[in-house]
Amino acid sequence: MNRLCMLAVTTALALLPQMATAADKTLTVGVSDALSGGGAVYGEPQRRAINLAIEQINAGGGVNVGEDTYTLETIEYDDKADPTEATNVARKLIDRDGVKFLMGYCCSASTGAVASIIGREDVIMLVGTAGARAITAAGNDNVFRTRPPGDYSGAAAGRFIASKGVKRLGVLATRDVALFTQYRDALIEAFEAEGGEVVALETFGGQDRDMTAQLTKLRGLEPDGYFISGYVEQVAFAYRQAYELGITAPRYGFSGGSAEQFLSVASSEALEGVWDLIAIEFNADALGDTAKAYAKAYEERWDAYPTPNSAFAYDQVYVLRDALEAAGTVELDDVKKALRNLAVPEETVLEYLPVDGKMFDPKGQAYISNGAFQFHNDKWDFVTKLPSDSAAYSAYFQTITK
């Protein structure tokens, strides 16, 4: 072998460790979300938001972890908002793909199924929109959620409806999704504590789109207000059908969802004046400059305006980045400790209410402000914040396990 060939071989061998080191500086994040079916109105925007945040972080130089710099990448699966499919996806991500950080999770039933087994796995799970209380109430030390539980907002909503002068409330709500049932029960309890009366509680199933019979029954009881909750498409159908029935009493709801999603089902006339009483998810007018920058970046990247829930997932990525940098390692025990002590990252879009100065309480639960939004002239207008005591709710939350 001549000297030139020997030099080439030596150079190639010398480069191998460097190439391996470079490969080791890519951190893969598993994304599990509803990318098809009814839950996709929540899951697909979350997937897009995660990818936007990752692109921004990578473009800014990546994640500085100790002496290493990591770029982020994703492996993504459609869990279809189905508990069995979501559990299968979790197993694929953990066992086959070897990822240590899971994020996404828009829907309560599927997320709850994963959360029920994740405590014994060597991973960290970051939960977005899924709001069923048990997901974090169980207290697994590797589960962290950016969205508050449904009943945290429900109680504030019940008091708000009473403050608007409603005395007799008709309730129409989905019966089989924990997020909505917990919110509904807390709303009813708070509304009745203010002296209000619930004239009847009517329900619908997850596949229902025609709520005319339930609305007709409620109308016959002559409530002076209606409360309707469920997934976006179902609530939009209920508002449309209420309008067609000639119902004119104020309509309050809990669903989240963009104006475009509602208008794809119901007319602007049918939606005019309805309320959505939710934790203040993404709303640029309510949240200020950081939210406006997020909206601009999301729209430029995806040619669509961000849905209200998308920011929960966007914020997850910056939470993970700050925790990794604070830990100075990708070792899970150290990252979990960093998450427990994490201050709110400055790039987060939503308005978090820290507990004892930390983004997450002892059960890994974050809190944001609650707000009242009203549909007017084809868009959701932010009207007012609702009283939100994160410390008091967190103290209560530590006493429950489901």
ZALO-337920 format. One record per residue (C-alpha): residue in one letter; x, y, z. Coordinates in Angstrom, 2 decimals, m for minus. Layout:
# residues N
+-----+---------+---------+---------+
! res !       u !       v !       w !
+-----+---------+---------+---------+
!   a !       X !       Y !       Z !
...
+-----+---------+---------+---------+
This chain:
# residues 402
+-----+---------+---------+---------+
! res !       u !       v !       w !
+-----+---------+---------+---------+
!   m !    0.00 !    0.00 !    0.00 !
!   n !    1.51 !    3.35 !   m0.99 !
!   r !    1.83 !    6.28 !    1.36 !
!   l !   m1.10 !    8.14 !   m0.18 !
!   c !   m3.44 !    5.20 !    0.31 !
!   m !   m2.24 !    4.70 !    3.88 !
!   l !   m2.96 !    8.38 !    4.59 !
!   a !   m6.46 !    8.06 !    3.15 !
!   v !   m7.21 !    4.99 !    5.28 !
!   t !   m5.81 !    6.62 !    8.41 !
!   t !   m7.86 !    9.76 !    7.79 !
!   a !  m11.04 !    7.74 !    7.27 !
!   l !  m10.47 !    5.78 !   10.48 !
!   a !   m9.79 !    8.97 !   12.38 !
!   l !  m13.09 !   10.40 !   11.21 !
!   l !  m15.20 !    7.45 !   12.38 !
!   p !  m15.38 !    8.43 !   16.07 !
!   q !  m16.23 !   12.00 !   15.10 !
!   m !  m19.04 !   10.80 !   12.85 !
!   a !  m20.42 !    8.61 !   15.65 !
!   t !  m20.25 !   11.49 !   18.08 !
!   a !  m22.09 !   13.72 !   15.63 !
!   a !  m24.82 !   11.09 !   15.24 !
!   d !  m25.11 !   10.82 !   19.02 !
!   k !  m25.96 !   14.54 !   19.10 !
!   t !  m29.35 !   14.01 !   17.54 !
!   l !  m32.12 !   13.55 !   20.10 !
!   t !  m35.24 !   11.81 !   18.83 !
!   v !  m38.62 !   12.74 !   20.28 !
!   g !  m41.65 !   10.49 !   19.85 !
!   v !  m44.91 !   12.17 !   18.85 !
!   s !  m48.21 !   10.36 !   19.46 !
!   d !  m51.38 !   12.18 !   18.44 !
!   a !  m54.70 !   11.93 !   16.64 !
!   l !  m53.74 !   12.61 !   13.04 !
!   s !  m56.92 !   11.16 !   11.52 !
!   g !  m60.55 !   10.85 !   12.56 !
!   g !  m62.50 !   13.22 !   14.80 !
!   g !  m59.58 !   13.97 !   17.12 !
!   a !  m57.42 !   15.24 !   14.26 !
!   v !  m58.79 !   18.78 !   14.70 !
!   y !  m56.70 !   18.81 !   17.88 !
!   g !  m53.92 !   16.34 !   17.06 !
!   e !  m52.75 !   17.59 !   13.68 !
!   p !  m52.28 !   21.20 !   14.91 !
!   q !  m50.30 !   19.83 !   17.86 !
!   r !  m48.05 !   17.84 !   15.51 !
!   r !  m47.46 !   20.95 !   13.40 !
!   a !  m46.71 !   23.06 !   16.47 !
!   i !  m44.16 !   20.54 !   17.75 !
!   n !  m42.40 !   20.51 !   14.39 !
!   l !  m42.40 !   24.31 !   14.22 !
!   a !  m40.76 !   24.59 !   17.65 !
!   i !  m38.18 !   21.95 !   16.76 !
!   e !  m37.32 !   23.74 !   13.52 !
!   q !  m36.91 !   27.01 !   15.43 !
!   i !  m34.69 !   25.45 !   18.09 !
!   n !  m32.52 !   23.64 !   15.54 !
!   a !  m32.19 !   26.80 !   13.46 !
!   g !  m31.09 !   28.64 !   16.60 !
!   g !  m28.22 !   26.25 !   17.23 !
!   g !  m29.96 !   23.32 !   18.87 !
!   v !  m30.05 !   22.29 !   22.52 !
!   n !  m26.93 !   22.83 !   24.62 !
!   v !  m26.65 !   19.88 !   26.99 !
!   g !  m23.46 !   19.98 !   29.02 !
!   e !  m20.58 !   20.06 !   26.53 !
!   d !  m22.76 !   18.70 !   23.71 !
!   t !  m25.17 !   20.35 !   21.32 !
!   y !  m28.16 !   18.32 !   20.17 !
!   t !  m30.47 !   18.78 !   17.23 !
!   l !  m34.00 !   17.47 !   17.65 !
!   e !  m35.95 !   15.20 !   15.35 !
!   t !  m39.26 !   13.36 !   15.61 !
!   i !  m40.76 !    9.96 !   15.01 !
!   e !  m44.52 !   10.47 !   14.59 !
!   y !  m47.46 !    8.07 !   14.77 !
!   d !  m51.22 !    8.46 !   14.46 !
!   d !  m52.88 !    7.16 !   17.63 !
!   k !  m56.36 !    7.98 !   16.19 !
!   a !  m57.49 !    9.16 !   19.66 !
!   d !  m58.09 !    5.47 !   20.38 !
!   p !  m56.92 !    4.01 !   23.73 !
!   t !  m55.74 !    0.71 !   22.25 !
!   e !  m53.97 !    2.35 !   19.33 !
!   a !  m52.33 !    4.93 !   21.63 !
!   t !  m51.00 !    2.15 !   23.87 !
!   n !  m49.66 !    0.31 !   20.82 !
!   v !  m47.98 !    3.49 !   19.60 !
!   a !  m46.35 !    3.99 !   23.00 !
!   r !  m44.99 !    0.46 !   22.89 !
!   k !  m43.57 !    1.03 !   19.38 !
!   l !  m41.94 !    4.29 !   20.39 !
!   i !  m40.41 !    2.82 !   23.55 !
!   d !  m39.58 !   m0.75 !   22.55 !
!   r !  m38.84 !   m0.52 !   18.82 !
!   d !  m37.74 !    3.09 !   18.30 !
!   g !  m35.98 !    3.49 !   21.64 !
!   v !  m37.16 !    7.04 !   22.29 !
!   k !  m37.01 !    8.46 !   25.80 !
!   f !  m39.20 !   11.54 !   25.39 !
!   l !  m42.86 !   11.31 !   24.31 !
!   m !  m45.05 !   14.29 !   23.47 !
!   g !  m48.28 !   15.30 !   21.75 !
!   y !  m51.39 !   13.69 !   23.30 !
!   c !  m54.48 !   15.71 !   22.46 !
!   c !  m57.36 !   13.49 !   23.59 !
!   s !  m58.19 !   12.29 !   27.08 !
!   a !  m59.26 !    8.67 !   26.58 !
!   s !  m56.23 !    7.68 !   24.51 !
!   t !  m53.82 !    9.68 !   26.65 !
!   g !  m55.28 !    8.25 !   29.84 !
!   a !  m54.64 !    4.73 !   28.58 !
!   v !  m50.97 !    5.54 !   28.01 !
!   a !  m50.63 !    7.44 !   31.29 !
!   s !  m51.95 !    4.41 !   33.18 !
!   i !  m48.92 !    2.33 !   32.11 !
!   i !  m46.23 !    4.95 !   31.62 !
!   g !  m45.22 !    5.22 !   35.27 !
!   r !  m43.27 !    1.96 !   35.07 !
!   e !  m41.49 !    2.93 !   31.84 !
!   d !  m38.08 !    4.56 !   31.57 !
!   v !  m39.36 !    7.58 !   29.60 !
!   i !  m40.70 !   11.10 !   30.10 !
!   m !  m44.21 !   11.88 !   28.82 !
!   l !  m45.20 !   15.47 !   27.99 !
!   v !  m48.98 !   15.86 !   27.58 !
!   g !  m50.67 !   18.61 !   25.59 !
!   t !  m54.42 !   19.17 !   25.19 !
!   a !  m55.72 !   16.03 !   26.92 !
!   g !  m57.39 !   17.36 !   30.04 !
!   a !  m58.77 !   14.41 !   32.03 !
!   r !  m57.78 !   14.85 !   35.65 !
!   a !  m56.43 !   11.32 !   36.18 !
!   i !  m53.62 !   11.78 !   33.65 !
!   t !  m51.56 !   13.73 !   36.17 !
!   a !  m53.59 !   13.10 !   39.34 !
!   a !  m52.07 !    9.61 !   39.54 !
!   g !  m48.78 !   11.30 !   40.40 !
!   n !  m46.37 !    9.45 !   38.08 !
!   d !  m43.05 !   11.25 !   38.35 !
!   n !  m42.42 !   11.00 !   34.60 !
!   v !  m45.66 !   12.66 !   33.38 !
!   f !  m45.90 !   16.43 !   32.84 !
!   r !  m48.83 !   18.31 !   31.33 !
!   t !  m49.13 !   21.85 !   29.99 !
!   r !  m52.94 !   21.94 !   29.94 !
!   p !  m54.80 !   22.19 !   33.28 !
!   p !  m57.46 !   19.60 !   34.20 !
!   g !  m61.01 !   20.22 !   33.03 !
!   d !  m62.52 !   20.86 !   36.45 !
!   y !  m59.98 !   23.65 !   37.09 !
!   s !  m61.76 !   25.65 !   34.38 !
!   g !  m65.27 !   24.27 !   34.97 !
!   a !  m65.74 !   25.81 !   38.39 !
!   a !  m64.67 !   29.25 !   37.12 !
!   a !  m67.10 !   28.88 !   34.20 !
!   g !  m70.03 !   28.03 !   36.48 !
!   r !  m69.48 !   31.16 !   38.53 !
!   f !  m69.18 !   33.23 !   35.35 !
!   i !  m72.50 !   31.99 !   33.95 !
!   a !  m74.20 !   32.83 !   37.24 !
!   s !  m72.64 !   36.30 !   37.18 !
!   k !  m74.27 !   36.90 !   33.77 !
!   g !  m77.69 !   36.65 !   35.41 !
!   v !  m78.58 !   33.11 !   34.32 !
!   k !  m80.88 !   31.49 !   36.88 !
!   r !  m82.11 !   28.37 !   35.06 !
!   l !  m79.54 !   26.49 !   32.99 !
!   g !  m80.11 !   23.71 !   30.47 !
!   v !  m77.06 !   21.46 !   30.02 !
!   l !  m76.20 !   19.42 !   26.92 !
!   a !  m72.89 !   17.57 !   27.14 !
!   t !  m70.96 !   14.58 !   25.87 !
!   r !  m71.29 !   11.69 !   28.27 !
!   d !  m68.19 !    9.60 !   27.61 !
!   v !  m65.10 !   11.85 !   27.72 !
!   a !  m63.58 !   12.47 !   31.16 !
!   l !  m62.33 !   15.97 !   30.34 !
!   f !  m65.83 !   17.15 !   29.50 !
!   t !  m67.67 !   15.29 !   32.25 !
!   q !  m65.29 !   16.60 !   34.94 !
!   y !  m65.58 !   20.15 !   33.62 !
!   r !  m69.39 !   19.82 !   33.45 !
!   d !  m69.72 !   18.49 !   36.99 !
!   a !  m67.52 !   21.26 !   38.40 !
!   l !  m69.51 !   23.87 !   36.45 !
!   i !  m72.85 !   22.59 !   37.74 !
!   e !  m71.61 !   22.50 !   41.33 !
!   a !  m70.29 !   26.07 !   41.13 !
!   f !  m73.40 !   27.35 !   39.32 !
!   e !  m75.72 !   25.83 !   41.91 !
!   a !  m73.56 !   27.19 !   44.73 !
!   e !  m74.29 !   30.65 !   43.31 !
!   g !  m78.04 !   29.99 !   43.57 !
!   g !  m78.64 !   28.75 !   40.03 !
!   e !  m80.80 !   25.79 !   39.00 !
!   v !  m79.95 !   23.20 !   36.35 !
!   v !  m83.31 !   22.37 !   34.79 !
!   a !  m82.04 !   19.21 !   33.06 !
!   l !  m78.86 !   17.46 !   31.93 !
!   e !  m79.04 !   15.95 !   28.44 !
!   t !  m76.15 !   13.99 !   26.93 !
!   f !  m74.86 !   12.70 !   23.59 !
!   g !  m72.33 !   10.08 !   22.49 !
!   g !  m69.00 !   10.45 !   20.78 !
!   q !  m70.34 !    9.73 !   17.28 !
!   d !  m73.54 !   11.79 !   17.56 !
!   r !  m74.08 !   14.77 !   15.28 !
!   d !  m77.84 !   15.32 !   15.69 !
!   m !  m78.76 !   16.78 !   19.07 !
!   t !  m82.17 !   18.14 !   17.98 !
!   a !  m84.17 !   15.88 !   20.31 !
!   q !  m82.15 !   16.85 !   23.38 !
!   l !  m82.30 !   20.54 !   22.53 !
!   t !  m86.07 !   20.32 !   21.96 !
!   k !  m86.53 !   18.79 !   25.41 !
!   l !  m84.41 !   21.48 !   27.04 !
!   r !  m86.25 !   24.24 !   25.17 !
!   g !  m89.54 !   22.94 !   26.59 !
!   l !  m88.22 !   23.50 !   30.13 !
!   e !  m87.64 !   27.20 !   29.34 !
!   p !  m84.12 !   27.74 !   30.68 !
!   d !  m82.72 !   31.26 !   30.46 !
!   g !  m79.32 !   29.91 !   29.41 !
!   y !  m77.77 !   26.83 !   27.80 !
!   f !  m74.44 !   25.15 !   28.39 !
!   i !  m73.09 !   22.84 !   25.65 !
!   s !  m69.80 !   20.94 !   25.81 !
!   g !  m67.96 !   18.38 !   23.72 !
!   y !  m65.56 !   18.16 !   20.83 !
!   v !  m65.57 !   21.05 !   18.36 !
!   e !  m67.60 !   19.47 !   15.55 !
!   q !  m70.32 !   18.20 !   17.88 !
!   v !  m70.70 !   21.51 !   19.68 !
!   a !  m70.85 !   23.34 !   16.34 !
!   f !  m73.66 !   21.05 !   15.21 !
!   a !  m75.51 !   21.70 !   18.49 !
!   y !  m75.23 !   25.47 !   18.02 !
!   r !  m76.51 !   25.13 !   14.46 !
!   q !  m79.44 !   23.00 !   15.56 !
!   a !  m80.26 !   25.34 !   18.45 !
!   y !  m80.41 !   28.21 !   15.97 !
!   e !  m82.66 !   26.19 !   13.65 !
!   l !  m84.99 !   25.49 !   16.61 !
!   g !  m85.30 !   29.19 !   17.28 !
!   i !  m83.45 !   29.10 !   20.61 !
!   t !  m82.45 !   32.64 !   21.52 !
!   a !  m81.34 !   32.31 !   25.16 !
!   p !  m77.59 !   32.81 !   25.77 !
!   r !  m75.46 !   29.78 !   24.88 !
!   y !  m72.29 !   28.99 !   26.79 !
!   g !  m69.89 !   26.22 !   25.88 !
!   f !  m66.63 !   24.41 !   26.46 !
!   s !  m64.87 !   22.97 !   23.45 !
!   g !  m61.95 !   25.08 !   22.25 !
!   g !  m61.51 !   25.19 !   18.49 !
!   s !  m60.89 !   27.89 !   15.94 !
!   a !  m63.48 !   30.08 !   14.25 !
!   e !  m62.72 !   28.28 !   10.98 !
!   q !  m63.49 !   24.90 !   12.54 !
!   f !  m66.86 !   26.13 !   13.84 !
!   l !  m67.77 !   27.89 !   10.60 !
!   s !  m67.16 !   24.70 !    8.63 !
!   v !  m70.28 !   23.31 !   10.35 !
!   a !  m72.46 !   26.25 !   11.39 !
!   s !  m73.25 !   29.64 !    9.87 !
!   s !  m72.00 !   32.89 !   11.34 !
!   e !  m75.62 !   33.73 !   12.23 !
!   a !  m75.98 !   30.50 !   14.20 !
!   l !  m72.74 !   31.16 !   16.09 !
!   e !  m73.12 !   34.85 !   16.77 !
!   g !  m72.97 !   35.58 !   20.50 !
!   v !  m72.10 !   32.09 !   21.77 !
!   w !  m69.50 !   31.82 !   24.53 !
!   d !  m66.55 !   29.49 !   25.01 !
!   l !  m65.36 !   29.32 !   28.64 !
!   i !  m61.92 !   27.75 !   28.57 !
!   a !  m58.43 !   27.94 !   29.89 !
!   i !  m56.87 !   30.71 !   27.80 !
!   e !  m55.43 !   28.60 !   25.03 !
!   f !  m53.75 !   30.28 !   22.10 !
!   n !  m55.29 !   33.69 !   21.41 !
!   a !  m53.01 !   36.42 !   20.10 !
!   d !  m55.22 !   39.28 !   21.31 !
!   a !  m55.31 !   37.91 !   24.86 !
!   l !  m51.68 !   36.81 !   25.10 !
!   g !  m49.64 !   39.54 !   23.44 !
!   d !  m46.44 !   39.78 !   21.40 !
!   t !  m45.05 !   36.27 !   21.91 !
!   a !  m48.36 !   34.78 !   20.82 !
!   k !  m48.51 !   37.06 !   17.79 !
!   a !  m45.02 !   35.97 !   16.76 !
!   y !  m46.06 !   32.34 !   17.15 !
!   a !  m49.17 !   32.90 !   15.02 !
!   k !  m47.10 !   34.51 !   12.28 !
!   a !  m44.50 !   31.73 !   12.28 !
!   y !  m47.14 !   28.98 !   12.33 !
!   e !  m49.08 !   30.55 !    9.48 !
!   e !  m45.96 !   31.01 !    7.38 !
!   r !  m44.90 !   27.40 !    7.99 !
!   w !  m48.25 !   25.65 !    7.61 !
!   d !  m50.39 !   28.09 !    5.59 !
!   a !  m53.03 !   27.97 !    8.32 !
!   y !  m53.78 !   29.95 !   11.46 !
!   p !  m52.95 !   28.04 !   14.67 !
!   t !  m55.85 !   26.44 !   16.50 !
!   p !  m56.36 !   27.43 !   20.16 !
!   n !  m54.98 !   24.15 !   21.52 !
!   s !  m51.84 !   24.03 !   19.36 !
!   a !  m49.75 !   26.13 !   21.75 !
!   f !  m49.86 !   23.45 !   24.46 !
!   a !  m47.72 !   21.25 !   22.22 !
!   y !  m45.50 !   24.09 !   21.01 !
!   d !  m44.69 !   24.97 !   24.61 !
!   q !  m43.84 !   21.31 !   25.36 !
!   v !  m40.79 !   21.51 !   23.13 !
!   y !  m39.38 !   24.60 !   24.84 !
!   v !  m40.09 !   23.00 !   28.21 !
!   l !  m38.04 !   19.97 !   27.16 !
!   r !  m35.24 !   22.15 !   25.79 !
!   d !  m34.92 !   24.16 !   29.01 !
!   a !  m35.05 !   21.03 !   31.16 !
!   l !  m32.31 !   19.33 !   29.13 !
!   e !  m30.10 !   22.40 !   29.31 !
!   a !  m30.71 !   22.80 !   33.05 !
!   a !  m29.96 !   19.12 !   33.66 !
!   g !  m26.78 !   19.24 !   31.57 !
!   t !  m27.44 !   15.64 !   30.54 !
!   v !  m30.03 !   13.49 !   28.78 !
!   e !  m30.19 !   11.09 !   31.73 !
!   l !  m33.87 !   10.82 !   32.63 !
!   d !  m33.60 !   11.14 !   36.40 !
!   d !  m31.72 !   14.40 !   36.01 !
!   v !  m34.14 !   15.71 !   33.38 !
!   k !  m37.13 !   14.84 !   35.58 !
!   k !  m35.55 !   16.74 !   38.45 !
!   a !  m34.96 !   19.72 !   36.17 !
!   l !  m38.59 !   19.63 !   35.05 !
!   r !  m39.76 !   19.63 !   38.66 !
!   n !  m37.80 !   22.82 !   39.31 !
!   l !  m38.34 !   24.49 !   35.95 !
!   a !  m39.26 !   28.15 !   35.66 !
!   v !  m41.59 !   29.04 !   32.78 !
!   p !  m39.47 !   29.23 !   29.57 !
!   e !  m39.52 !   32.70 !   28.07 !
!   e !  m40.53 !   31.40 !   24.61 !
!   t !  m43.75 !   29.76 !   25.82 !
!   v !  m46.88 !   31.17 !   24.23 !
!   l !  m49.44 !   30.57 !   26.96 !
!   e !  m49.79 !   32.51 !   30.20 !
!   y !  m48.74 !   30.05 !   32.88 !
!   l !  m49.48 !   30.58 !   36.55 !
!   p !  m46.52 !   29.11 !   38.46 !
!   v !  m46.96 !   27.28 !   41.75 !
!   d !  m44.20 !   28.22 !   44.23 !
!   g !  m42.31 !   29.79 !   41.34 !
!   k !  m42.26 !   26.58 !   39.29 !
!   m !  m44.05 !   25.81 !   36.06 !
!   f !  m45.15 !   22.35 !   37.22 !
!   d !  m46.65 !   21.49 !   40.59 !
!   p !  m45.56 !   18.35 !   42.52 !
!   k !  m47.73 !   16.15 !   40.28 !
!   g !  m46.27 !   17.53 !   37.07 !
!   q !  m49.27 !   19.74 !   36.36 !
!   a !  m49.05 !   23.25 !   34.89 !
!   y !  m51.78 !   25.89 !   35.07 !
!   i !  m52.83 !   28.79 !   32.86 !
!   s !  m55.41 !   31.55 !   33.17 !
!   n !  m59.08 !   30.88 !   32.40 !
!   g !  m60.99 !   33.16 !   30.07 !
!   a !  m64.34 !   33.95 !   28.47 !
!   f !  m64.47 !   34.21 !   24.67 !
!   q !  m67.48 !   35.25 !   22.61 !
!   f !  m68.14 !   34.61 !   18.93 !
!   h !  m68.70 !   37.88 !   17.10 !
!   n !  m68.35 !   38.79 !   13.42 !
!   d !  m66.91 !   35.40 !   12.46 !
!   k !  m64.22 !   35.24 !   15.13 !
!   w !  m63.67 !   34.53 !   18.79 !
!   d !  m63.24 !   37.73 !   20.79 !
!   f !  m61.48 !   37.58 !   24.14 !
!   v !  m63.78 !   39.26 !   26.68 !
!   t !  m62.36 !   38.75 !   30.15 !
!   k !  m60.24 !   36.57 !   32.38 !
!   l !  m62.00 !   34.34 !   34.88 !
!   p !  m60.68 !   34.08 !   38.44 !
!   s !  m58.00 !   31.36 !   38.49 !
!   d !  m56.19 !   30.32 !   41.68 !
!   s !  m53.51 !   27.85 !   40.61 !
!   a !  m52.07 !   27.47 !   44.12 !
!   a !  m55.43 !   26.64 !   45.69 !
!   y !  m56.35 !   24.16 !   42.97 !
!   s !  m52.91 !   22.54 !   43.14 !
!   a !  m53.27 !   22.06 !   46.89 !
!   y !  m56.58 !   20.28 !   46.26 !
!   f !  m55.05 !   18.33 !   43.37 !
!   q !  m52.39 !   16.84 !   45.66 !
!   t !  m55.15 !   15.14 !   47.67 !
!   i !  m56.69 !   13.15 !   44.80 !
!   t !  m55.46 !   10.28 !   42.65 !
!   k !  m58.04 !   10.12 !   39.86 !
+-----+---------+---------+---------+
